[in-house]
Amino acid sequence: MLRYAFILLIAITAVTASSCKKTKPCKAIITVVDSLGDPVAGAKVILRQDSVVNAQTGVRADLYQEQISAGTGEAFFEFEWEAVLNVEISKDALSAKDYIRLEQSEEIRKTVVLK
């Protein structure tokens, strides 16, 4: 009887351990619009974090991703870790700057007006 109780305990532990929630990447969707609120396709959208320095190691965080906005004005990004990133957008002579805060396992949306 003790043997069956031990096997049952192991089975329950295995099921419980395998059902732990795994973290997913941080996702960002930047929508670029013009001053009228219409989507802007073909804009260069950059997400970067280049000003953070680890106090212990002196290593500088150089996170950088670049995408071109689609016909919907959207640019899609994915990062492994939470971060606060600068958003830089440009197309022709127009530009815009903003920031976005990424959260673990979340999809964060931000609309930026190109001026």
N, C-alpha and C positions, 0 to 999 in steps of 0.2 A: 504493500500500500504506500509506503514511504517513497518507493521508487517511482510510482505513478505521480505522486504529488510533486516530486522533484522534476520530472519530465514536463508536467503541466506548467510549473513555474518557469522553466526554461523557455517553453513555447510562448507563454505570455510575455516574457521579457523580450524575446526576439521580435514579436509583433509590435510591441510598444516602441522598441528602439528603432525599428525600420520606419515607423510612421512619424519620426521627428520632422519638423518643418525645415526644409532646406531654403536658404536664402537665394533669391534671384538677383540678377543684375539690376542696377539703377538705369531707368530709361528716361530719356528726355525727348520731347517732341517740341521743336521750335517752329511756330507758324509765323511767316514773314508776310506782312500786309503793307499796302501803301496808305497814304493819308486818308483815302476814302474807305479803307477797310477791305479792299480787294486783295486777294492773294497775289504774291509776287513769286513767279517762277524764275529759276536761274540765279538766285542770289547766293553768294558765298556765305555760309554760316559756320562760324568757328566757335567752339567751346574750348576754353583753356583755363588752366590754373598754373600760373608760373611764379607766384610770389610767396609760396609757402616753403619755409626751410625748417627741417627737422633740427630742433635745438640740441639734440644729443649727437647726431651724426654729421650735421651740417649739409646733408643732402637736400637738394632743391627739388620740389615736386614739379615736374614738367608734364602735366596732363594736357593733351592737345588732340582734338579731333576736328576734322573739317568735312562738311557736306555741302551739296548744292540743293537748294530748295526745289521741290517737285512742282508740278502744275497746280497743286493745291496750296502751294506756299509752305509746305511742311518739310522739315529736315529731321531725320531720325538719328538718335545717338544712343549708345549703350556703354555704361561704365561699370566696372566691378565693384567699386566702393562709393559710399556717400561722399559728397563734395559740394562746395560752393564754387561755381565756375563763372568766369566772365563769358558773356555772349557778345560776339562781334559779327556784324552783318554788313555786307557791302554788295552793291550792284551799280555799275556805271559810276556816276558821281554821287550816288546816295549812300548813306551809311547810318548805322545805329549801334548803340552799345547798351547792354543791360547785364543782368546776372540771373543765375538760376541755382536753386538749392536742390540737389539730388538726394533722394531718400532710398534706403535699401529696400529692394523688392517692389518699388513703386514706379509708376509711370507719371512723370511730371510734365505738364504742358505749359507752354509760355508763348504768348503772342507778342511780337515786337513790330513796331511801326517803323518802316524805312522812310527816312526823310532826306 
